[in-house]
Amino acid sequence: MNVPLPRRALVSLLIAGLFPAIHAWAQEAPPPQEKGPAAADTMLHALNVNYPTRYQPMQAAEVKAVLDRVYTYLDQTTPAELVHKTSGAAITDLSQAEPDAVLKPGDFRLTSYEWGVTYIGMLAAAQASGDQRYFDYVQKRHGLLAQLTKTYLPVVQADPKQAHAPIKSFLNPHALDDAGALCHSFLKAKLAGVKVDYSQMLGVCGDFVTKREYRLPDGTLARGGPDGQGGRKMRPLPDTLWLDDMFMGVPTMAYLGKVRGERAHYDDAVRQVLQFSRRMFNPKLGIYMHGYVEGMRDHPELHWARANGWAVMSMVEVLEVLPKDHKGYKAVLAQLQAHIKGLASYQSKDGFWHQLIDRNDTYQETSATAIYTYAIARAVNRGYVEAQMYGPMANLAWNAVASKVQPNGQIEGICVGTGMAFDPAFYAYRPTSVKAAHGYGPALLAGAEIMEMNKKYRFGLNDSGLMFQGVR
């Protein structure tokens, strides 16, 4: 008598009959491979690779050697002296206002916003390396600026339009570029123990950043305010936000909070980060646009690399002093983490980032790569992001930056000063120059932070890949 099979058993028999090989494979483990001579391709995965950018971490001494070349060049080409503008004769008495006095010309300006970043980089290099020369570089030049402020500030205040002073752009600032980054460097130097009287200079630049710079009605720092003659400034349009200003003003606010003990400055710094980010951060891409015009429906989504650098650097600097119990701390940290995650996805195979981050047909740019190196390594060192994920890319990025530092200490591949535009051609064809000041401070910062990171964590090759290897 035939007993009908259950439906499930019948289906199994049909599958086994139709696909016998699959059935056997699913039921039995594959037989062990035969032992014998190694195949010819067994070790191909371990072949040496000719990476264009060094593919292993630099030892501290190697990083220091790169920084020393930069230091030597900058020390020689940024004299801290006052001279007569016509004769070039040295002016040694700084207590009297000399109408024909100028800072001795060099390759760079001691009061530019780029040099504010450079002073910060020198302080970081001094701390990471223990080399007093970097500290002295800052102390000598800040000391000169403090003396000039004492001598010439009354002159400029008496006649802001006509008075001459060798550092007039700082003493009578008209934009954050004139005051913000320098102020940040003064505050960091003061906290680091530099023996300079910063009181007058902090009064000038701190007051400008926190009280005098133009803002939108919600308090966000902006450009294109009233021109003083009944019209509006075109920078390039009224009520324009430049992402650059997240760095040019916001860290100064946070550090004023630290130095003065005034919590309102912390509140202002947090508000700036979040309000800039709400307008200018693209959460799908994980990066910022460069410019935003209040009142426009659409905005130029040009993701300029160095501006994104100013933004990410601003956030790590704010978090350095923002109290962890501040109500905005977690929001700033989350924004930093989102930005770093976005930036990570655009790093090129050579370790750099492109001039327009998301356009690989634009050139690989050094200053932005240096800023990202610093910010990512600092975030690793502070525990904001995982060392396992971000440490290797920071090392690769530093190696990329170091490859651009020439034997004489000049740095190649730095985009020159750049305004805001509404088309990609403007950014893509900006020139580069070793005389573009924007890359020197970031290179010092990057090298210093990489030294700190590699002191704290081990990185090395594992199965040919550059990997995290634990805490030292």
C-alpha atoms as one frame of an Amber mdcrd trajectory, in Angstrom:
protein
   0.000   0.000   0.000   1.436   3.384  -0.989   1.550   6.036   1.770   1.543
   9.603   0.398   4.638  11.643   1.252   4.249  14.826   3.309   4.375  17.979
   1.188   7.720  19.199   2.712   9.462  15.874   2.020   8.139  15.861  -1.547
   9.563  19.345  -2.168  12.959  18.273  -0.786  13.083  15.266  -3.112  12.217
  17.426  -6.113  14.992  19.944  -5.287  17.512  17.161  -4.805  16.554  15.615
  -8.115  16.635  18.827 -10.065  19.813  20.291  -8.428  21.851  17.338  -7.137
  25.133  19.289  -6.938  23.603  22.075  -4.880  21.932  19.585  -2.621  25.176
  17.707  -2.001  27.081  20.950  -1.367  24.506  22.122   1.103  24.676  18.864
   3.051  28.412  18.137   3.079  31.558  20.148   3.819  33.977  20.404   0.869
  36.838  17.913   0.941  40.185  19.213   2.225  42.569  20.543  -0.394  45.470
  18.332  -1.327  48.835  19.187   0.182  51.652  19.900  -2.214  53.900  22.619
  -3.641  52.703  26.217  -3.136  50.944  27.728  -6.102  52.857  30.332  -8.095
  50.487  33.131  -7.053  50.456  32.319  -3.330  52.468  35.401  -2.237  51.355
  37.895  -4.877  49.239  39.748  -2.302  52.451  40.623  -0.452  54.281  42.150
  -3.391  55.804  45.570  -2.830  53.591  48.431  -4.005  54.977  51.669  -5.400
  52.682  54.110  -3.594  52.986  57.693  -4.865  52.562  58.849  -1.254  54.479
  57.147   1.532  52.345  54.370   3.023  53.572  54.028   6.588  53.549  56.309
   9.634  56.394  58.749  10.127  58.446  58.487  13.262  58.489  61.576  15.491
  62.007  62.493  14.389  60.948  62.362  10.741  57.954  64.608  11.357  60.136
  67.004  13.335  62.612  67.186  10.441  59.812  68.321   8.134  58.621  70.924
  10.636  62.154  72.172  11.162  62.505  72.928   7.463  59.312  74.974   7.603
  60.439  76.742  10.778  63.839  77.672   9.353  62.306  79.141   6.218  59.704
  81.147   8.159  62.157  82.386  10.766  64.442  83.696   8.042  61.722  85.296
   5.916  59.478  86.948   8.532  61.718  89.469  10.316  60.398  90.985  13.540
  61.827  94.447  12.975  60.720  97.990  12.283  62.398 100.014   9.517  62.073
 103.373   7.776  59.873 102.880   4.713  62.198 104.880   2.403  65.715 104.281
   3.651  65.193 100.830   5.107  67.159 101.856   8.174  66.346  99.983  11.353
  64.138 101.743  13.904  65.094 100.586  17.385  63.180 103.050  19.544  59.657
 101.616  19.482  58.330 103.915  22.181  57.860 106.832  19.775  55.384 106.823
  16.881  57.404 107.252  13.695  55.116 108.204  10.771  57.403 106.572   8.214
  57.874 103.290  10.100  56.922  99.964   8.523  57.496  96.361   9.413  60.611
  95.106   7.660  59.407  93.414   4.458  59.527  89.623   4.330  57.765  86.867
   2.450  54.703  87.102   4.717  52.862  89.649   6.882  53.051  89.338  10.651
  49.500  90.631  11.136  47.615  88.674   8.482  44.961  86.154   9.457  47.158
  83.469   7.904  49.868  84.405  10.378  47.430  84.100  13.231  47.171  80.441
  12.182  50.953  80.222  11.888  51.454  81.456  15.454  49.011  78.783  16.626
  50.949  76.204  14.612  54.233  77.297  16.153  52.774  76.890  19.640  51.533
  73.404  18.770  54.915  72.420  17.330  56.662  73.665  20.458  54.415  71.570
  22.667  54.642  68.409  20.553  58.392  68.553  19.959  59.701  70.314  23.065
  61.722  72.615  20.818  61.878  76.067  22.433  62.585  77.804  19.117  58.958
  77.470  18.025  57.748  79.023  21.266  60.286  81.830  20.978  59.133  82.575
  17.418  55.705  83.447  18.768  56.942  85.299  21.821  59.275  87.515  19.789
  56.680  88.530  17.196  53.782  88.887  19.602  56.043  90.987  21.783  56.741
  93.295  18.868  53.029  93.595  18.048  52.230  94.386  21.681  54.821  97.169
  21.768  53.570  98.615  18.481  50.008  98.518  19.780  51.026 100.446  22.880
  52.797 103.092  20.775  50.463 103.469  17.815  46.962 102.694  19.128  46.480
 106.213  20.585  47.593 107.691  17.253  45.121 105.610  15.267  42.294 106.223
  17.703  42.875 109.968  17.436  42.601 109.938  13.639  41.432 106.536  12.302
  41.341 107.628   8.655  44.559 109.589   8.301  46.890 108.191  10.950  49.749
 105.989   9.861  50.794 102.887  11.780  52.822  99.854  10.724  50.041  97.550
  11.958  47.050  99.769  11.181  44.886  96.988   9.726  44.933  95.367  13.143
  44.569  98.559  15.176  41.609  99.725  13.079  40.021  96.486  11.817  37.311
  96.482   9.167  36.745  92.741   8.806  37.228  89.528  10.735  40.295  88.838
   8.587  41.971  91.834  10.259  41.425  90.674  13.817  39.911  87.227  14.406
  42.692  84.707  13.770  45.293  86.989  15.353  43.098  87.314  18.425  42.793
  83.542  18.606  46.583  83.237  18.536  46.965  85.838  21.316  44.517  83.948
  23.517  46.181  80.590  22.928  49.616  82.090  23.549  48.449  83.688  26.780
  47.134  80.326  27.998  50.403  78.667  26.916  52.427  81.037  29.085  53.928
  83.377  26.493  55.386  86.347  28.381  53.660  89.177  26.540  51.185  91.751
  27.831  48.159  90.983  25.631  45.686  93.269  27.369  45.589  96.079  24.810
  45.621  93.787  21.783  42.842  91.610  23.187  40.850  94.745  23.820  41.127
  95.735  20.144  40.488  92.409  18.495  38.163  90.905  21.094  35.882  93.925
  20.935  35.788  93.834  17.138  34.939  90.127  16.893  32.280  90.108  19.587
  30.707  93.568  19.207  31.584  95.318  15.963  31.562  92.772  13.145  28.340
  92.785  11.124  25.745  90.127  11.934  22.419  88.920  10.624  19.353  89.570
  12.806  19.777  86.166  14.481  23.357  87.048  15.449  25.215  85.070  12.787
  28.478  86.654  11.611  28.081  87.901   8.044  29.586  90.078   5.336  27.929
  92.710   3.202  26.534  94.989   5.883  26.042  98.776   5.759  28.772 100.682
   3.941  28.502 103.784   6.125  27.176 105.884   3.236  23.586 104.714   3.143
  24.258 101.671   0.966  25.268  98.058   1.462  28.644  96.405   0.994  28.902
  93.871  -1.789  30.927  90.965  -0.328  30.000  89.737  -2.880  26.336  90.432
  -2.081  24.633  91.907   0.986  24.059  89.518   3.898  26.492  86.880   2.714
  27.910  84.146   4.911  31.430  82.935   4.164  32.274  79.597   5.707  35.761
  81.016   6.374  34.284  83.133   9.153  33.519  80.060  11.252  37.252  80.128
  11.921  37.957  83.848  11.617  35.698  84.660  14.548  34.262  81.677  16.389
  37.320  80.176  18.151  38.147  83.657  19.414  34.734  83.798  21.075  35.281
  80.424  22.744  38.784  81.301  23.951  37.577  84.644  25.282  35.154  82.603
  27.354  38.079  80.594  28.712  40.391  83.548  29.389  37.768  85.949  30.757
  35.550  83.391  32.440  32.486  84.795  30.702  30.004  82.084  29.719  28.238
  84.391  27.251  31.218  83.991  24.895  30.764  80.215  24.945  27.092  80.698
  24.127  27.980  82.925  21.190  30.535  80.444  19.831  28.065  77.554  19.970
  25.354  79.643  18.337  27.685  80.514  15.461  28.677  76.886  14.814  25.090
  75.678  14.765  23.675  78.583  12.749  26.403  78.404  10.115  25.884  74.650
   9.931  22.111  74.868   9.616  22.483  77.097   6.578  25.601  75.711   4.909
  26.152  72.038   5.819  24.889  69.444   3.349  24.083  66.391   5.518  23.788
  64.092   2.510  27.323  64.886   1.375  28.781  65.527   4.805  30.485  68.757
   3.713  29.803  72.497   3.659  29.149  74.919   0.834  31.507  77.891   0.731
  29.010  80.742   0.492  25.418  81.449   1.470  23.313  84.547   0.769  20.534
  85.260   3.235  17.202  85.755   1.468  18.078  83.799  -1.673  16.148  80.641
  -2.470  19.115  78.758  -3.918  22.763  79.018  -2.958  26.020  78.193  -4.728
  26.799  74.605  -3.679  30.533  74.901  -4.268  32.365  72.813  -1.686  35.690
  74.599  -1.526  38.258  72.580   0.365  40.008  75.238   2.437  36.729  76.741
   3.616  35.704  73.303   4.847  39.065  73.265   6.584  38.289  76.489   8.403
  34.981  74.983   9.531  36.361  71.695  10.849  39.268  73.494  12.497  36.876
  75.904  14.155  34.954  73.066  15.755  37.986  71.278  17.191  39.224  74.594
  18.564  35.868  75.424  20.159  35.641  71.973  21.755  39.120  72.436  23.204
  37.810  75.025  25.675  34.012  74.634  25.662  32.927  73.186  29.029  31.533
  69.682  28.627  28.528  70.637  30.702  27.604  73.424  28.283  24.188  72.782
  26.769  25.640  73.080  23.262  28.645  70.805  23.719  27.012  67.639  22.389
  25.572  69.443  19.380  28.958  70.894  18.385  30.596  67.501  18.872  27.947
  65.790  16.733  28.448  68.371  13.996  32.206  67.841  14.057  31.760  64.070
  13.846  29.369  64.398  10.907  31.793  66.682   9.075  34.811  64.441   9.640
  32.842  61.431   8.459  31.874  63.333   5.314  35.413  64.541   4.642  36.788
  61.027   5.055  34.769  59.777   2.106  36.494  62.217  -0.259  40.163  61.595
   0.525  42.015  60.776  -2.687  44.153  57.698  -3.237  47.253  59.875  -2.800
  46.136  61.141   0.598  45.060  64.644  -0.478  41.686  66.317  -0.855  40.700
  68.150  -4.029  40.299  71.912  -4.377  36.562  71.350  -4.824  36.150  68.418
  -2.481  33.603  66.465  -4.499  35.084  67.210  -7.932  38.021  64.973  -8.744
  38.766  66.978 -11.879  40.112  69.796  -9.660  43.648  69.738  -8.307  44.789
  68.244  -5.018  45.283  71.107  -2.588  47.850  71.213   0.217  46.518  73.707
   2.763  43.113  72.037   3.078  44.752  68.625   3.343  46.954  69.964   6.145
  43.978  71.420   8.020  42.044  68.144   7.730  45.102  66.245   8.933  45.264
  68.446  12.007  41.533  68.336  12.733  41.163  64.587  12.232  44.268  63.757
  14.264  43.124  66.141  17.031  39.692  64.484  17.007  41.378  61.076  17.342
  43.584  62.316  20.178  40.620  63.771  22.061  38.437  60.707  21.560  35.875
  62.492  19.397  36.289  59.885  16.649  37.737  56.376  16.593  41.464  55.932
  16.194  40.883  52.658  14.349  38.868  54.364  11.641  40.503  57.757  11.292
  44.100  57.355  12.444  45.342  55.640   9.272  43.845  58.271   6.959  45.338
  61.055   9.096  48.770  59.455   8.744  48.324  59.139   4.996  47.195  62.754
   4.791  50.232  63.937   6.751  52.528  62.005   4.426  50.830  63.776   1.514
  51.405  67.187   3.101  55.024  66.350   3.962  55.668  65.423   0.330  54.951
  69.053  -0.584  57.479  70.536   1.855  60.575  71.331  -0.153  64.166  71.120
   1.155  64.202  74.902   1.665  61.009  74.757   3.761  58.667  76.220   1.173
  55.392  74.363   0.668  53.968  73.639  -2.755  50.368  73.231  -3.880  48.814
  75.958  -1.709  45.831  77.739  -3.232  46.213  81.518  -3.143  43.692  83.773
  -1.422  40.208  83.028  -2.675  36.953  84.928  -2.558  33.470  83.524  -3.041
  31.944  82.690  -6.418  28.925  80.998  -7.953  30.670  78.763 -10.489  33.218
  75.928 -10.373  35.685  77.530 -12.810  36.619  80.219 -10.283  37.745  77.657
  -7.720  39.165  75.092 -10.127  41.554  77.563 -11.743  42.761  79.421  -8.667
  46.576  79.510  -8.830  48.855  77.878  -6.294  52.028  79.410  -4.907  54.729
  78.729  -2.334  54.135  82.351  -1.267  50.498  81.651  -0.378  50.608  82.079
   3.397  47.570  79.901   4.044  49.426  76.580   4.136  52.261  77.163   6.587
  50.353  77.338   9.858  48.206  74.324   8.926  51.327  72.298   8.045  52.821
  73.056  11.474  49.549  72.147  13.170  49.227  68.936  11.169  52.735  67.721
  11.921  52.435  68.565  15.610  49.146  66.715  16.000  50.403  63.690  14.067
  53.368  63.539  16.442  50.967  63.537  19.381  48.721  60.915  17.794  51.544
  58.546  16.980  52.927  58.908  20.508  49.563  57.802  21.853  48.650  55.073
  19.351  50.532  52.560  17.235  49.866  52.286  13.510  51.545  49.904  11.094
  51.069  47.424   8.273  48.810  44.427   8.806  48.392  42.189   5.767  49.789
  45.106   3.723  47.191  47.606   4.989  47.977  50.600   7.207  46.083  49.813
  10.410  45.557  50.801  14.025  47.630  48.516  16.268  46.688  49.612  19.755
  47.472  52.108  22.473  51.119  52.619  23.311
